[in-house]
Structures are given as C-alpha cells and as structure tokens.
Amino acid sequence: MLTSDGVRLAARHHPGPADGPCVIVGHGFTCSQRMKELRHIAGILGRDAAVLALDFRGHGGSGGLSTVGDLEIHDLQAAVEWAGSRYRGVAVVGFSMGASAAIRHAALMGGVDAVVSVSSPARWYYRDTVPMRRVHWAVESRLGRAAVRIGRRTRIAASGWDPVPEAPNEVIGRISCPVLVVHGDADGFFPVDHGLTLYEAAGEPRELWIEPGFGHAEIAASEDLIARISAWVHATVSGRLRS
C-alpha cells in the first residue's frame, strides 16, 4: 500500500467474506504486524472478519520514519481505503501508539464504522511512569533513536512534531462512529485515568472496558480479551450495516 504522502507500507491480509467487515490492526510503538503477538491477535480477529494488519511507517517492513502517532493517520487512511474497496464495513483496532492514531484518524478523516482503542494515551508528553520516560528518551535523543533503530528496527523522525498534533482526548469527541475504549488497571505505561479521560471526552455511542489485571497493549492482551473485542466489532459493524 502507498500512503497519500508517498510512504510504502507493508501489511498482511487475512481474507474474509466480501459481504462482511474488515478489521484493520494498528500496532504499538516499536512493534510490527510480524510479531507473534500481533499474528495471534490477527488470527483471533480473523474468526469473525477479514483482517488487515499493517506496519506503521518506520516500523517493520514499511518505509518512511515514525512520527509516533502524528502522520500515522495517513497510514490508516491508506489501509481504510484498501479495505473499503473490498469489504462491507471497516473497523480499526489500535494498540497504544496505534490506538492514538486510530482515534485521530477516525476523528480527522473518518470513513470507518467502529474504533477500538486499547491502551491509548489520552494526552501527549506523559512522563510520569518509568516506561514512558524511556520512550521519550528513545524518541527525543540521538542515542535513543539509534538504539531503537538497531534493537527494534524502528526508524524515528529526528525532527519531532511541528506543529504539535491534536492529542487523542482533544479530538475523540469528533468521531461519528461507535468507539470502544479498553484500558487495563495494571498498565505500566499509562495509568487508567487515560482511558477514563478518553471515554469521558468521546461522544455517543461509546463504551468503556476497564480490564482488571490487564497491562499494556498487544503484549499483555489475553486471548479472551481479543475474542471479546472481536465479538464487539462484529456486532457493532454488522448492526450498522443492517441499519
């Protein structure tokens, strides 16, 4: 797939019935659709729908440089256009950085029938946990970017944000389709107030799942949680297609 700003994306397509929905999976920072956790998630989601799992720019097999949730909305738009030309109904399930991009894409570009945000930050520049201080070091310092490029094959834009994009909590209220906010009460990156903030800022229809014992994003997601998300997506998108 090629984005509107010229970035070539790597993706994996799990086919489904043409008269059914397609679920786009957006991974977290430094992850890839090739990881076993993401492949497992795609397999569970694929029981009820077609799945398109992509590598965001600067990650895995995709070109370009990561902007950590800013220009990644163009990656999702390319995926939505591809899926929408082949399937009836499109949902986006995002994790962490991918969840922030999913929220921003649905709010600013639209074209989707459901959005699931798993472990998303509500606001930018959060540094109150040790893992997030490490993330900021990786993004903001030359040494950190080099370490992530070598260790995780993630290429990060050195220029930073200019201008600073609107944060998820600032735009989620503009989403016109159903939104499911999922957050764990054991998230070591973003405390549960991030999920609560997003839910409170979202418009209807909206739903909030605070998951007991759930940590952060795709790495911590259980098979049961993904199966419940899959059921919610299938029911929500199918309901919209019938209405």
Buried (B, 14 or more C-beta within 10 A) or exposed (E): BEBEEEBEBBBBBBEBEEEBBBBBBBBBBBBBBBBEBBBBBBEBBBBBBBBBBBBBBBBBBBBBBBBBBBBBBBBBBBBBBBBBEBBBBBBBBBBBBBBBBBBBBBBBEEBBBBBBBBBBBBBBEBEEBEEBEEBBBBBEEEEBBEBBBEEBBBBBBEEEBEEEBBBBBBBBBBBEBBBBBBBBEEBEBBBBEBBBBBBBBBEEEBBBBBBEEBBBBBBBBEEEBBBBBBEBBBEBBBEBEEE
